[in-house]
Amino acid sequence: MREIKFRAWEIKENKMWDVFRLDFSPDQYKPHTIIVGTANEGSMLSKPLHNLSCDSPDFILMQYTGLKDKNGVEAYHKDICIGNWPYADKCLIEWDDKRCGFYFRPIKPDGTFGKAAYDKGYKLNAYKYEIIGNEPENPELLTGI
C-alpha cells in the first residue's frame, strides 16, 4: 500500500508547503480547510480551500504518486522529469480522472505536450527517470530540452 500525502504550492507567496491535514465538512466531499507548514521550520498555517480541485485559487494541491525517482526523490503530481524514454526526453507527471491514475505527459522542445504516455503502453515506473523540478516552481523547465 502506498503512502498518501500531499504538498501545496501557495500561488500568492510563491512557496511550497507540506500538507499536514485536509479538513472536510461532514456534509460535503470537498475540503474546506488545508493545514500546511514546513516540517523543518515547524510553522503551521491554515488557509481556506474553495474546492477539491488541484487548481484552487489559493493553492495548487499535488499528491504523492507513491514512487521515487532514480535518486530516491519522491514523485508528485506536477513534477517535471528527465529520462531516456522512447517518446520524449522530458515529461510532466499528470493525473487522469478518467483512468484514475498518474501518467507521464511528454514535453516537446517547444513547450507543447505530446500524446500521453499511457496511450503508448508505458507505465509511470517503467523507466529510470530523474525529477528536475515541478511546474509551479519551475515553469521555465517546460520549454527547452
Secondary structure as UniProt FT lines:
FT   STRAND          6..10
FT   TURN            11..14
FT   STRAND          15..24
FT   TURN            26..27
FT   STRAND          31..38
FT   TURN            39..42
FT   STRAND          43..48
FT   STRAND          59..68
FT   TURN            70..71
FT   STRAND          74..76
FT   TURN            77..78
FT   STRAND          79..83
FT   STRAND          90..96
FT   TURN            97..100
FT   STRAND          101..107
FT   TURN            109..110
FT   HELIX           117..120
FT   TURN            124..125
FT   STRAND          129..134
FT   TURN            135..137
FT   HELIX           139..142
//
